[in-house]
């Protein structure tokens, strides 16, 4: 005789389980598409530069322009968000990523490649600016977990691109094929976004007109976010080239980004979960400290411990990215206003981030070495250590007056 405990799941139970996990799957797949257009470039950069006669500064635009777009759109979101719905904006962003990837299959010159980077960066910027608000609205009681999965998926997409793009390029004898293959997951993301749950459709908003241009804590969080991502931008732009100076192949240097990403994903999932309910400063200190050791290692003993330093840097980057966005969302209780804050933070932050690899390229070209570029990142990390002490949860409400009123 069956008891209640032995009964098979009812259709209602299965429906509730799907309702709980389906939005998370959509979040993960959308996030997966927010880095391949950028990270696929690094391992193929030498081949791209040779075939298109591009200098280091022009090549750095392939990373800098998407990062700059990722900064510009969130700053315009309080005004642009009123023009179209959240649903339409994300669809437009995903379509831009698809078209940029498709364009890269038939590129003819360096200007077109830079144009595809600008188009992809615009799409990435749109989706990335809106997603934190979506995450907080869909999972208001599980923000750290949801942001951890979002961050881990974002980083995983970057790592997969760095690994598989050189493989596909080698197989087809064309670096364009290695860059263009990422239109497939972008199409999948568009389909899944169209199939998101009715609950999410019902809750959809049409943007928030509030902005934070005159708020001190918002600027502090934005600068912090920019510095936190500067190291990542330098790594995806220049680590493969740095490794190739020591004899690494395009494939093996791309795998370095993959290794970095593996540790990023683990740390992005573990950081918010292990950091407790509120105060995340200890874990931010730890993430920054691990990066410091890794970058110092890249400067002093790049070989034979490259894998160790890259793994350490990935661990620190992953935890810092997820925790920084989590800290920003925890400053405000209302999902719409918190989403507007994270949009501002990403806007200013990614403009700062875009400058860092560009300056690193200039330093490399003028000095003939990446060592000065890594020293610049080390200085940024030391500055982050000083800022981190300001993020006491007890001061969030006061720091965000009058938005928490």
C-alpha positions in Angstrom: 0.0 0.0 0.0 1.4 3.4 -1.0 1.8 6.1 1.5 1.9 9.9 0.8 5.7 9.8 0.9 5.8 7.2 -1.8 3.5 9.0 -4.2 5.0 10.0 -7.6 5.3 13.8 -8.2 2.0 15.3 -9.2 1.7 17.4 -12.4 1.3 20.5 -10.1 4.6 19.6 -8.3 6.4 19.2 -11.6 5.0 22.5 -12.8 6.2 24.3 -9.7 9.7 22.7 -10.0 9.9 23.8 -13.6 8.7 27.3 -12.6 11.5 27.5 -10.1 14.3 26.3 -12.3 13.3 27.4 -15.8 14.0 31.1 -15.3 17.5 30.1 -13.9 18.2 28.1 -17.1 17.2 31.2 -19.2 19.5 33.4 -17.1 22.4 31.0 -17.5 22.0 30.7 -21.3 21.7 34.4 -21.8 24.8 35.0 -19.7 26.7 32.4 -21.6 26.5 34.7 -24.7 28.0 37.8 -23.0 31.7 37.1 -23.5 32.5 34.8 -26.5 32.6 37.7 -29.0 35.4 39.2 -26.8 37.4 36.3 -25.5 37.5 34.4 -28.8 39.8 37.1 -30.2 42.7 36.6 -27.8 44.0 33.2 -28.9 43.6 34.1 -32.6 45.0 37.6 -32.3 48.4 36.8 -33.8 46.8 35.2 -36.9 44.3 38.0 -37.2 47.0 40.7 -37.0 49.1 39.0 -39.6 46.3 38.5 -42.0 45.0 42.0 -41.6 48.2 43.9 -40.9 46.8 45.3 -37.6 49.0 47.0 -35.0 48.7 46.4 -31.3 46.6 49.5 -30.7 44.2 48.7 -33.4 44.0 45.1 -32.2 43.2 46.3 -28.7 40.0 48.0 -30.0 38.6 44.5 -30.5 38.4 44.3 -26.7 38.2 48.0 -25.8 35.2 48.8 -28.1 32.9 46.1 -26.6 33.9 47.1 -23.1 33.2 50.8 -23.9 29.7 49.8 -25.3 29.1 47.9 -22.1 29.7 51.1 -20.3 27.8 53.5 -22.6 24.5 51.7 -22.9 23.8 51.3 -19.1 24.4 55.0 -18.6 21.7 55.8 -21.3 19.3 53.1 -20.0 17.3 55.5 -17.7 16.3 57.3 -20.9 16.4 54.6 -23.5 14.5 52.2 -21.2 11.4 54.3 -21.7 11.5 53.9 -25.4 11.0 50.1 -25.5 10.1 47.3 -23.1 12.7 45.1 -21.3 11.6 42.3 -23.6 12.3 44.1 -26.8 15.6 45.5 -25.6 17.0 42.1 -24.7 15.7 40.6 -28.0 17.5 43.5 -29.9 20.7 42.9 -27.9 20.7 39.1 -28.6 20.0 39.9 -32.3 23.0 42.2 -32.4 25.2 39.4 -31.1 23.8 37.0 -33.7 24.4 39.5 -36.6 28.0 40.3 -35.4 28.9 36.6 -35.2 27.4 36.0 -38.7 29.3 39.0 -40.1 32.5 37.6 -38.8 32.2 34.5 -41.1 32.7 36.8 -44.1 35.0 39.6 -42.9 37.2 41.2 -45.5 39.3 43.7 -43.6 40.3 45.0 -40.2 37.8 47.8 -40.3 35.0 45.3 -40.7 36.3 43.2 -37.8 36.4 46.3 -35.6 32.8 47.1 -36.8 31.7 43.6 -35.8 33.3 44.1 -32.3 31.3 47.4 -32.0 28.0 45.6 -33.0 28.6 42.7 -30.7 29.6 45.0 -27.9 26.3 46.9 -28.3 24.3 43.7 -28.0 26.3 42.5 -25.0 25.9 45.9 -23.4 22.1 45.9 -23.8 21.6 42.4 -22.3 24.1 42.8 -19.6 22.7 46.1 -18.4 19.2 44.7 -17.9 20.0 41.2 -16.6 20.8 42.1 -12.9 17.3 43.7 -12.6 15.8 40.6 -14.1 17.7 38.3 -11.7 16.6 40.3 -8.7 13.0 40.3 -9.8 12.8 36.6 -10.6 14.8 35.5 -7.5 14.2 38.2 -4.9 15.0 35.9 -2.0 18.0 34.2 -3.6 20.0 37.1 -5.1 23.4 35.7 -4.1 22.7 32.3 -5.6 21.1 33.7 -8.8 23.9 36.2 -9.3 26.5 33.5 -8.7 24.9 31.4 -11.5 24.6 34.4 -13.8 28.3 35.3 -13.2 29.5 31.8 -13.5 27.7 31.3 -16.8 29.0 34.6 -18.1 32.5 33.6 -17.4 32.0 30.0 -18.7 31.0 31.4 -22.0 34.2 33.4 -22.2 36.3 30.4 -21.4 34.6 28.1 -23.8 35.1 30.6 -26.6 38.8 30.9 -25.8 39.2 27.1 -26.0 36.9 26.2 -28.9 37.5 29.1 -31.3 41.1 28.1 -32.0 40.0 24.5 -32.5 37.3 25.5 -35.0 39.6 28.0 -36.7 42.3 25.3 -37.1 39.8 22.7 -38.4 38.3 25.0 -41.1 41.6 26.9 -41.8 39.9 30.2 -41.1 39.9 32.4 -38.0 36.6 33.8 -39.2 35.0 30.4 -38.6 36.4 30.4 -35.1 34.8 33.8 -34.3 31.5 33.1 -36.2 30.5 29.9 -34.6 29.1 31.8 -31.5 26.0 32.8 -33.4 24.6 29.3 -32.6 24.3 29.8 -28.8 23.1 33.4 -29.4 20.2 32.0 -31.5 19.4 29.5 -28.8 19.3 32.4 -26.2 16.8 34.3 -28.4 14.6 31.3 -28.5 14.7 30.7 -24.8 14.1 34.4 -24.1 10.9 34.1 -26.1 9.8 31.1 -24.0 10.4 32.7 -20.6 7.7 32.0 -18.0 4.4 33.8 -17.9 5.2 35.0 -14.4 8.2 36.9 -15.8 6.2 38.3 -18.6 3.5 39.6 -16.2 6.1 41.3 -14.0 7.9 43.0 -16.9 8.7 46.7 -16.6 9.4 49.4 -19.0 12.6 50.8 -17.5 13.4 53.1 -14.6 14.0 56.8 -15.2 16.1 57.3 -12.1 19.9 57.9 -12.4 22.8 58.1 -9.9 25.1 60.6 -11.6 25.3 62.8 -8.4 25.5 60.1 -5.8 28.8 59.4 -4.1 28.3 55.8 -3.1 27.2 54.9 -6.6 30.4 56.4 -8.1 32.5 54.5 -5.5 30.8 51.2 -6.4 31.2 52.0 -10.1 34.9 52.8 -9.9 35.4 49.6 -7.8 33.6 47.5 -10.4 35.7 49.1 -13.1 38.9 48.2 -11.4 37.7 44.7 -10.5 37.1 44.0 -14.2 40.2 45.7 -15.5 42.4 42.7 -14.6 39.9 40.4 -16.5 40.0 42.7 -19.5 43.8 42.7 -19.6 43.9 38.9 -19.2 41.5 38.1 -22.1 43.1 40.8 -24.3 46.8 40.1 -23.7 47.3 36.8 -21.8 47.4 34.6 -24.9 49.8 37.0 -26.6 51.9 37.0 -23.4 52.0 33.2 -23.3 52.9 33.1 -27.0 56.0 35.1 -26.3 57.1 32.1 -24.2 56.4 29.7 -27.0 52.8 28.7 -26.3 50.7 27.9 -29.4 47.4 29.7 -30.2 45.5 26.6 -28.9 47.4 26.2 -25.7 47.3 30.0 -25.0 43.5 29.8 -25.5 43.4 26.9 -23.0 45.0 29.2 -20.5 41.9 31.4 -20.7 39.9 28.2 -20.3 41.8 27.3 -17.1 41.3 30.8 -15.8 37.6 30.6 -16.5 37.2 27.2 -14.8 38.5 28.8 -11.6 36.4 31.9 -12.2 33.2 29.8 -12.5 34.0 27.8 -9.3 34.8 31.0 -7.4 31.7 32.9 -8.8 29.5 30.1 -7.5 31.2 29.6 -4.2 32.0 33.3 -3.3 28.4 34.5 -2.7 27.4 31.2 -1.1 30.3 31.1 1.4 30.2 34.8 2.2 27.2 34.6 4.5 24.1 36.7 4.5 25.4 40.2 4.4 29.0 41.3 5.1 31.1 40.2 2.1 34.3 42.3 2.8 36.4 39.4 4.1 35.7 37.4 0.9 36.4 40.4 -1.3 39.7 40.9 0.6 40.5 37.3 -0.1 39.6 37.5 -3.8 41.8 40.6 -4.3 44.7 39.1 -2.3 44.7 35.9 -4.5 44.8 38.1 -7.6 47.7 40.1 -6.2 49.7 37.0 -5.7 48.9 35.8 -9.2 49.8 39.0 -11.0 53.0 39.4 -9.0 53.8 35.9 -10.1 53.2 36.8 -13.8 55.7 39.6 -13.3 58.4 37.8 -11.4 58.2 34.1 -12.4 56.0 33.7 -15.5 57.6 30.4 -16.4 57.3 27.6 -15.4 54.4 28.5 -13.1 52.1 30.2 -15.6 49.2 27.7 -14.9 49.4 28.4 -11.2 49.3 32.2 -11.5 46.4 32.0 -14.1 44.4 29.7 -11.8 44.9 32.1 -8.9 43.9 35.1 -10.9 40.8 33.3 -12.2 39.8 32.4 -8.6 40.1 36.0 -7.5 38.4 37.5 -10.5 35.4 35.1 -10.3 34.7 35.8 -6.6 35.2 39.6 -7.0 32.9 39.9 -10.0 30.0 38.0 -8.4 30.5 39.6 -5.0 30.8 43.1 -6.4 27.4 42.9 -8.2 25.9 41.2 -5.1 27.0 44.0 -2.9 25.6 46.6 -5.3 22.2 44.8 -5.4 22.1 44.6 -1.6 22.4 48.3 -1.2 18.8 48.7 -2.3 15.7 46.7 -1.5 13.5 47.6 -4.6 14.4 45.5 -7.7 13.8 48.3 -10.1 16.0 50.8 -8.3 18.6 48.2 -7.6 18.6 47.4 -11.3 19.1 51.1 -12.1 22.0 51.2 -9.7 23.7 48.2 -11.2 23.2 49.7 -14.7 24.9 52.9 -13.6 27.7 50.9 -11.9 28.3 48.8 -15.0 28.1 51.9 -17.2 30.9 53.8 -15.5 32.7 50.6 -14.5 33.0 49.2 -18.0 34.2 52.6 -19.4 37.0 52.4 -16.8 37.5 48.7 -17.7 37.8 49.5 -21.4 40.6 52.0 -20.8 42.8 49.6 -18.9 43.6 47.0 -21.7 44.0 49.9 -24.2 46.6 51.5 -21.9 48.2 48.1 -21.4 48.5 47.7 -25.2 50.2 51.2 -25.4 52.6 50.2 -22.6 53.4 46.9 -24.3 54.1 48.6 -27.6 56.3 51.4 -26.0 58.2 49.2 -23.6 58.3 45.9 -25.5 57.1 44.0 -22.4 53.8 43.2 -20.7 55.5 43.5 -17.3 54.5 47.2 -16.9 50.9 46.3 -17.8 50.7 43.7 -15.1 52.2 46.3 -12.6 49.4 48.6 -13.5 46.8 45.9 -12.6 48.6 45.3 -9.3 48.3 49.0 -8.5 44.6 48.8 -9.2 44.2 45.8 -6.9 45.9 47.7 -4.1 43.5 50.5 -4.5 40.6 48.1 -4.4 41.9 46.8 -1.0 41.5 50.3 0.4 38.0 50.8 -1.0 36.7 47.4 0.2 36.8 48.4 3.8 34.0 51.0 3.0 31.4 48.3 2.2 29.9 47.6 5.6 26.3 46.3 5.3 25.4 48.4 8.4 26.0 51.5 6.3 24.2 50.5 3.1 20.9 52.3 4.0 22.6 55.6 5.0 25.0 55.4 2.0 22.0 55.1 -0.5 19.8 57.9 1.0 17.3 59.0 -0.3 16.8 55.9 -2.5 16.1 53.6 0.4 13.5 55.9 1.8 
